[in-house]
Amino acid sequence: MLKKIRLVLAILFIFLLTFFFLDYAGVLPNGLHTLAHFQFVPSVMMAMSLEFTTLVILVVLTALLGRIYCSVICPLGVYQDFVYWVSKKVHKKKHSAYSKPITWLRYVVLAIAFIAFITNFTLIVGLLDPYAAYGRIATDLFRPVYLFANNLLADYFESTGDYYILPVEIGIISVFSLVVAVITILLVTVLSFANGRTYCNTICPVGTLLGLLSKVSLFKVRIDESKCNKCGLCAMSCKASCINSKDCAIDYSRCVDCFDCLQKCKRDALHFQREVKKTAIGSIASDERREFITTSIALTTGVIASVALPRTLLADNNSKTNNTKADDIDSKIAIAPPGAISHQHLISRCTSCHLCIDRCPQSVLKPAKMEYGISGIMMPVMDYMNGFCNYHCNVCASVCPNGALNTPNAAHNKERIQVGIAKYRKELCQVNTMNISCGICATNCPTNAITMLPNPSNPKYKIPLVDESKCIGCGACEYYCPTTKNKAISVQGSKVHKLVDN
């Protein structure tokens, strides 16, 4: 029964989360971004904003039930289970066996992730975060396949005279991100196909950290030695290779609570339960209850405290960044999405899960190359080549699970956030080059920051004047500018965003 419940919940989680990435038509409500908030690394990022609720829930859940997160909530973990299930269908006689943990590798990767986290080198954190890794796989690999299938159906319905499904454009949003996604899925698939949860228990830092917590979890898969005959059926079914049937021992740091072993045991020697230590009158020993409560409080406090240092570093870095002039505008500076507050804030929180890029209805968010530096590779950056930031749209901030974009400014002041300033280049404007009237940029400016004034060199025609105190850098003027190769008006980014009075 426990296995069936776990399977139903795991399938539900991964289906909804995956389809949320694939859903180009907006069938699912943006409220489903809550599923992303329940991922471990995003919950740690949110704790840096003193929002501890989700992190506490995940820590307490692990302290109570072990690594349920890895077997139910984590999409990359559920994907590994699916691959291993396929491998057993291909090799029908395939079975697992107990293997010793590669402890040194697990803790080295965990140390690297922790150092990267406290130093705000979030490129490494994003590469190792299982949720962010799955997000890039879904965006860069699964979504194009889904769109291709959509277009095939669209062609079929069109041939019958129906237009229930419309074709959509398919493209690569980032070559580098695509390569990273391909390498990640190949590594995870190969390891999972061969040995089940090897990636989860040797490389994933979240798995290692939760494995430490699960060692003291209240409920565990326990072996009743009085019933066990050491047949090894449980070890053969264990995808984590953590059951030593000869010694009747389980490595709880690697057990992901898949419950496969429970139904394989023919002697009812395995149970998911508390360790029963009875007193003379048959009650649970009070010292065990005290030990569990004390350990749970200590673990919860320890994990919360682990974000205190990076939060302090972030505050120091942001204080330095905020000393930068708010009008530090330059064409070489990347245009960060509204809600980012500053480049530094975005870099310190974003793990490049690409949920904001995937859900952007205007397709103006693209994975960064080197616009933010090495640490900011694959993070969202604004690109107005094929669209502009809708004046009232706040989708990117609403779905961000890390606190990188869903800041108070984004929630209440989207229309006032200045991500950059439009700059006019008269030598490129067709009013000057072709002696014709235009004014398209002024017509499409949502904040009335652009007015048309007589051209000093030819008063017959008017040229745009940008009021920088009103411009928010939405890119509408740049997108609609009819000049082709180089835009006569374009947005130049700001390292620190500010609010303007519109």
PyMOL commands that set and color helices and strands:
alter all, ss='L'
color gray80, all
select helices_A, chain A and resi 2-22+30-37+40-47+53-65+68-73+75-90+103-118+122-128+130-159+175-195+198-202+205-214+233-237+260-264+286-305+308-322+343-349+355-359+374-376+395-399+408-412+414-416+430-433+440-443+476-480
alter helices_A, ss='H'
color red, helices_A
select strands_A, chain A and resi 220-223+243-244+249-250+270-273+329-330+365-367+380-382+417-424+450-455+458-466+489-499
alter strands_A, ss='S'
color yellow, strands_A
deselect
rebuild
show_as cartoon
